[in-house]
Amino acid sequence: MAELPEEEEKANQFRTTRLEKLAALRDLGVAPYPYAFAVTANAAEIDAKYADIAPGTNTDDAVAVAGRVRAMRNNGMFVDLHDATGKIQIFNLKDFLSADQFALLKLLDLGDIVGVEGKVRRTPRGELTVNAAKLTLLTKSLLPLPEKYHGL
């Protein structure tokens, strides 16, 4: 039997890992492909509406955004979520998320599509951010995103 090319074997390993995460999500009672999520704002609308708030400012304005996870930093504490209009940073802190929500966060991968509900703020460094209060997995990506060189 012929051996798989190295790239195909690597893709199969990624897929196997993501299928294991998919099973773990189902074990948590998470529907990995729900049929609806009510979005109240997109990245461009949030950016325009809150363009003038000063760094370090918290608002009481709740939004629901959805998009593809394109970057994760600090073990998922910061997530860059991209929608059709741009990027919004999501801040995930144990203080704001339930234990189930935090477990869901740990099973997210780059390329997954998620919905996030939370309050808008601007970080002390000036990044417009949504403090996640609730995460909803909308689509589990079973293969990694293509290389940046090739684009999406």
Secondary structure, DSSP 8 states (H G I E B T S, - for coil): -----HHHHHHHHHHHHHHHHHHHHHHTT--SS-S-------HHHHHHHTTT--TT-EEEEEEEEEEEEEEEETTTTEEEEEETTEEEEEE--TTTS-HHHHHHHHT--TT-EEEEEEEEEE-TTS-EEEEEEEEEEEE--SS----TTT--
